[in-house]
Amino acid sequence: MTETESIVRDVLRDVLGISAARAAAFEADTGLFGALPEFDSIAVAAVLTELEDRLGILIEDDEVDGDLLSTFGALTRFAADKARR
């Protein structure tokens, strides 16, 4: 597991209030927005803000779309790409 993947898991666990075991079970294709009842539109803003803080990145509004939030893998890849820049 990469550091970014671990951070994304921690953010989802903390913001969504889910168990560590549930977050640890996320696979790349695990659905997020629309699949997890805890991950609603309010949680989206909190998750993105927390990722910015923990990874030291800036997420622009025009970068956020349904594909980005569709799966754990998509969100992790996006966060890793942003952290490399």
N, C-alpha and C positions, 0 to 999 in steps of 0.2 A: 504494500500500500504506500502510495506517495504521500508526502507531507500535505500537499494540496487536497488530496482525497480525504485524508484524515480531518483536515480543517473543515471541509464541506460537510462531512458527517457530523462533526461537533456542532457546527452552526445549525444544521437541520435539527439535531437532537435538542439543542438549547432553545431555539426559536419556536419549534413546533411542540415542544414539551413531550417528546416521545422517548421511550426507553433507549438506553445505550444498546441493548441487545437488538432492538428493532432497527436502529440506525446502522448497526454493524452488519445486519443482514442485507442491506441495500446492495444490489448488483448494478452494473452499468445500465441495464434495461429496466430497472425499477422505475415505475411511473411516479411522478411527483405531482405537478399542478393538474388537477382534475382527477387524480388517482388517490391521493391522500386527503381525507376530509380535513385534516389540520392545515393543509397547505392552501389557504384561501388567498384572496387578493390582498388582504392586510398582511398576511404572513410573507407574501412575496416581497413587499417593500422592506420588511424587517430582515429577511434572509439576505437580500442584496446589500443592505446597509451593513449588516454584520460581516459579510464577506469582504466588503470594502475595508472595514476597520481591521479585520484580522489578517488580511493579505496585503494591505497597503496599496490597494488598487482603486481606480475610479471607473465605475460602470455608468456609461452614458445612457440616457433614456432610449435613444434610438437603437441601442444594442439589445434591448430586452424585447423578446418576443416569445411566442408559444413554444417554439422549438427549443429555445434555451432552457425553458423550465419543464420540458416534457419528461425528461428522465434524469436520474442521478448521474449517469454517464455524461449526458449533454451539459449539465451544470458544472460538473467537475472539469470537463475538457475546456469549457469557456473560462472558468476560474484559473486553471493552469496556464492557459494562453495569455490571459491578462497579467498574471503574476510574472511571466517571463519577459514582458515588455518593459 
